[in-house]
Amino acid sequence: MFGGASPEFDVSVVSAQQAMDAADPEKYEIVPVLADFENRLYTGPLLRRVGRFRPLPPGLEEVAFAWGERGPELRFLAGGKPAIPIDCAVPVFHGRFGEDGRIQGMLELIGVPFTGFAAVDSGVAMRKDYTKHVVADAGVPVLPHVLISRRDLAEPEVLLKKVGNRLPAIIKPASLGSSIGVGVAQTAAEVMDVARFVLLKDSYAMIEPRVPNLVEYNIAVRSVGDTIKVSAIERPKPSTELLDFKEKYLSGGGGAKGSNLPSQGMLSLTREINPPLAPEILGRIHDYARGAFAALGRRGAPRMDFLCDSKTQELWFNEINPIPGSYGFFLWEQAPVDPLLYPELLDHLIEEALATNLKAFDDPVPQDAYLLPR
């Protein structure tokens, strides 16, 4: 499942193509399902041909998930075709209406097993301020921040008082991913303009101090039994002052206007994998990542981003991506322990989903709470 009414629609399409290409055809029969800009669901063979997207390919048929006599299935709304039995859904959405719990909630209601975070955990993970509260309670350091809304723009003095001594400040949407709409306010005079720009993208924005001597470390995690496994660590090396959406997804080859070859997602970003790190800071990244993952749902293979002051070696949790670009497969290929190829990562995600389906169809009411005859 991919696409959706999200600013990251294109990135979702690219990530989904990579995932579908990586899945073992001897194990899985893939049914591509696209959510369009109105979040209606479609399937069709051209969904496997990224060069036919303009931005949607032709010849699609509208479908819906349902529960049939054989269990979960995909039904053609126009009729005339038999429903397709579904064992598991693999959401490859980025951003709103897909990564934020809404698709997951629909699948939970129907009873379709799906990979990754549950609906509630996805919603928490998408709101950066909620996430910070949860991981801070788990003992993981976070930067101090304030939350503002569009109403705050009418009272500049109050807004600047909220910002306080957090200048220079990072101002970013509270519930968008991939650095979309992120701005930097160097001075108090810039706060209002940057806040106004960010709040065009989202109803709420977060303001937090900009980390001096900034180095970013990203790491993915997954759960195997009682153990939380960690991936390789990547250290992005942005060529611009702020690692924004275009820097992440459009640097390097592909993605040019008029080209049928999209950027290869996060793979096109200049990065260092498994950079040399002191054992102490490496251990802290691993410990904080495991602690945050345990607090935020412990499903799927999310990627977490940490901010570090390279001089003081202070480290802060920044955010979690429940469905990272390209599913972060390149981090698992170079994991220090138990590395996985992309097909093996998909095997893990699907096997976890099938083993932990969130909906049982038994009577949920305990006997002592019966008010109706059974």
Residue pairs with C-beta under 8 A, 6 or more apart in sequence:
1 16
1 33
1 34
1 35
1 41
1 89
1 90
1 91
1 92
1 93
1 98
1 103
2 12
2 13
2 15
2 16
2 32
2 33
2 34
2 35
2 91
2 92
2 93
2 98
3 9
3 12
3 13
3 16
3 34
3 35
3 36
3 93
3 98
4 12
4 35
4 39
4 93
4 95
4 96
4 97
4 98
4 103
5 35
5 36
5 37
5 38
5 39
5 96
5 97
6 12
6 93
6 94
6 95
6 96
6 97
6 98
6 99
7 95
7 96
7 176
7 180
7 201
7 245
8 93
8 94
8 95
8 177
8 178
8 180
9 37
9 55
10 55
10 262
11 94
11 178
11 249
11 265
11 325
12 92
12 93
12 94
12 95
12 98
13 34
13 50
13 53
13 262
14 50
14 262
14 263
14 264
14 265
14 326
15 92
15 94
15 265
15 323
15 325
15 326
15 327
16 32
16 92
17 48
17 50
18 264
18 265
18 326
18 327
18 329
18 342
19 90
19 92
19 327
19 342
19 346
20 30
20 32
20 48
22 329
22 342
22 343
22 346
23 30
23 343
23 346
24 343
24 346
24 347
27 347
28 350
31 43
31 74
31 84
31 86
32 43
32 44
32 47
32 48
33 41
33 42
33 43
33 47
33 63
33 74
33 89
34 41
34 42
34 43
34 47
34 56
34 60
35 41
35 42
35 93
35 97
35 98
35 103
36 42
36 56
39 97
40 62
41 62
41 63
41 64
41 65
42 56
42 60
42 61
42 62
42 63
43 60
43 61
43 63
43 74
44 57
44 59
44 60
44 61
45 59
46 52
46 57
46 58
46 59
46 60
47 57
47 60
49 57
50 260
50 262
51 260
52 58
61 76
61 77
61 78
61 81
62 76
62 77
62 78
63 74
63 75
63 76
63 77
64 74
64 75
64 77
65 72
65 73
65 74
65 75
65 86
65 89
65 106
65 107
65 110
65 112
66 72
66 73
66 74
66 75
66 83
66 110
67 73
67 110
67 111
68 75
68 83
68 85
70 85
71 85
71 86
71 111
72 85
72 86
72 87
72 110
72 111
72 112
72 113
73 83
73 84
73 85
73 86
74 83
74 84
74 86
75 83
76 83
86 112
87 113
87 354
88 112
88 113
88 114
88 115
88 350
88 353
88 354
89 107
89 112
89 113
89 114
89 115
89 353
90 114
90 115
90 346
90 349
90 350
90 353
91 98
91 99
91 103
91 104
91 114
91 115
91 116
91 323
92 323
92 327
93 99
93 103
93 323
94 177
94 178
94 323
94 325
95 176
95 177
95 178
95 180
96 102
96 126
96 175
96 176
97 103
98 323
99 122
99 126
99 177
99 321
99 322
99 323
100 122
100 123
100 126
100 175
101 117
101 118
101 119
101 120
101 121
101 122
101 123
101 126
102 119
104 114
104 116
104 117
104 118
104 119
104 122
105 119
107 113
107 114
108 118
108 119
108 358
108 359
109 359
110 359
111 357
111 359
111 361
113 353
113 354
113 356
113 357
113 358
114 353
115 299
115 300
115 349
115 350
115 352
115 353
116 122
116 299
116 300
116 301
116 302
116 322
116 323
116 349
116 353
117 125
117 296
117 297
117 299
117 300
117 302
117 322
118 297
118 299
118 358
121 296
121 297
121 299
121 322
122 297
122 322
123 130
124 130
124 131
124 134
124 296
124 297
125 131
125 296
125 297
125 302
125 320
125 321
125 322
126 175
126 177
126 322
127 174
127 175
128 172
128 174
128 175
128 206
128 319
129 145
129 147
129 174
129 204
129 206
131 296
131 319
131 320
132 142
132 143
132 145
132 317
134 292
134 295
134 296
135 142
135 291
135 292
135 295
135 296
135 317
136 142
137 295
138 291
138 292
138 294
138 295
139 291
140 288
140 291
140 292
140 295
140 317
141 288
141 314
141 315
141 316
141 317
142 316
142 317
143 208
143 209
143 211
143 307
143 316
143 318
144 166
144 208
144 209
145 206
145 207
145 208
146 162
146 163
146 166
146 206
146 207
146 208
147 174
147 204
147 205
147 206
147 207
148 159
148 162
148 195
148 199
148 204
148 205
148 206
148 207
149 199
149 203
149 204
149 205
150 199
150 203
152 158
152 159
152 162
152 195
153 159
153 192
153 195
153 196
153 199
156 192
159 191
159 192
159 195
160 188
160 191
160 192
162 207
163 169
163 185
163 188
163 191
163 207
165 209
166 207
166 208
166 209
167 185
167 186
167 187
167 188
167 191
167 209
168 184
168 185
168 186
168 187
168 209
168 210
169 184
169 185
169 191
169 207
169 208
169 209
169 210
170 182
170 183
170 184
170 207
170 208
170 209
170 210
171 182
171 183
171 184
171 185
171 191
171 194
171 195
171 198
171 205
171 206
171 207
172 179
172 181
172 182
172 183
172 198
172 205
172 206
173 180
173 181
173 182
173 198
173 201
173 202
173 204
173 205
173 206
174 202
174 203
174 204
174 205
174 206
175 202
175 204
176 201
176 202
177 319
177 321
178 245
178 248
178 249
178 325
179 242
179 243
179 244
179 245
179 247
179 248
180 201
180 244
180 245
181 197
181 198
181 200
181 201
181 202
182 198
182 242
182 244
183 194
183 197
183 198
183 242
184 194
184 210
184 241
184 242
185 191
185 193
185 194
185 195
185 207
191 207
195 205
195 207
198 205
199 205
211 307
211 308
211 309
211 316
212 309
212 311
213 309
213 310
213 311
213 312
214 307
214 308
214 309
214 310
215 235
215 307
215 308
215 309
215 310
216 235
216 236
216 243
216 305
216 306
216 307
216 308
216 318
217 233
217 234
217 235
217 285
217 305
217 306
217 308
217 315
218 233
218 234
218 235
218 236
218 303
218 304
218 305
218 306
218 331
219 230
219 231
219 232
219 233
219 234
219 285
219 286
219 289
219 303
219 304
219 306
219 331
220 230
220 231
220 301
220 302
220 303
220 304
220 324
220 328
220 331
220 332
221 228
221 229
221 230
221 231
221 289
221 290
221 293
221 301
221 302
221 304
222 228
222 229
222 231
222 300
222 301
222 348
223 229
223 293
223 298
223 299
223 352
224 338
224 348
228 289
228 290
228 293
228 294
228 298
229 335
229 337
229 338
230 286
230 289
230 290
230 335
230 336
230 337
231 301
231 303
231 328
231 331
231 332
231 334
231 335
232 273
232 274
232 330
232 331
232 332
232 333
232 334
232 335
232 336
233 273
233 274
233 275
233 277
233 282
233 285
233 331
234 271
234 272
234 273
234 331
235 271
235 272
235 275
236 243
236 269
236 270
236 271
237 270
237 271
237 272
238 247
238 270
239 247
239 251
239 270
240 247
247 269
248 266
248 269
248 325
249 255
249 263
249 265
249 266
249 268
249 269
249 325
250 263
250 268
251 263
251 268
251 269
251 270
252 263
252 264
252 268
252 269
252 270
253 261
253 263
253 264
253 268
254 261
254 262
254 263
254 264
254 268
255 261
255 262
255 263
255 268
264 326
265 325
265 326
266 324
266 325
266 326
266 328
266 330
267 326
267 330
273 330
273 331
273 334
274 334
274 336
277 285
278 313
280 313
281 308
281 313
281 315
284 315
285 306
285 315
288 304
288 306
288 315
288 317
289 304
289 306
292 304
292 317
292 320
293 302
293 304
296 302
296 320
299 352
299 356
300 322
300 323
300 349
300 352
301 324
301 327
301 328
301 332
301 345
301 348
301 349
302 320
302 321
302 322
302 323
302 324
303 320
303 321
303 324
303 328
303 331
304 317
304 318
304 319
304 320
304 321
305 317
305 318
305 319
305 320
305 321
306 315
306 316
306 317
306 318
307 315
307 316
307 318
308 314
308 315
308 316
327 342
327 345
327 346
329 340
329 341
329 342
329 345
332 339
332 340
332 341
332 342
332 344
332 345
333 339
333 340
333 341
333 342
340 348
363 374
